[in-house]
Amino acid sequence: MPLPESDIQRRIQNATDSEVRAVLAALCAESDATARKATKLFSRLERTTQDYEERNLPPPALHICLKCQKPFVEADNAPEACQYHTGKIMDSTNSVGVWLS
């Protein structure tokens, strides 16, 4: 039985980087589909970070839209951006967050 969404969000938020990496590695090892999706998301985040670095700008806190799967910066989220980029952000202790709704 899956955990309620708010419980898993809380657990992710409270987990250490090492714990999050261990869980992600286990999920990817268990499922080729999950591994492919994680690879795609990592690539998108890396490209966005590189874009900022090439402009000599510090990489901002990035978020991933759960609907369109594209990285975005909350402060740069203009009205013409993905219509789903509204809702709450899951706080993270590093520079990458996940858009929850």
Buried (B, 14 or more C-beta within 10 A) or exposed (E): EEEEEEEEBEEBEEBEEEEBEEEBEEEBEEEEEBBEBBEEBEEBBEEBBEEBEEEEEEBBBBBBBEEEEBBBBEEEBEEEBBEEBEEEEBEBEEEBBBBBE
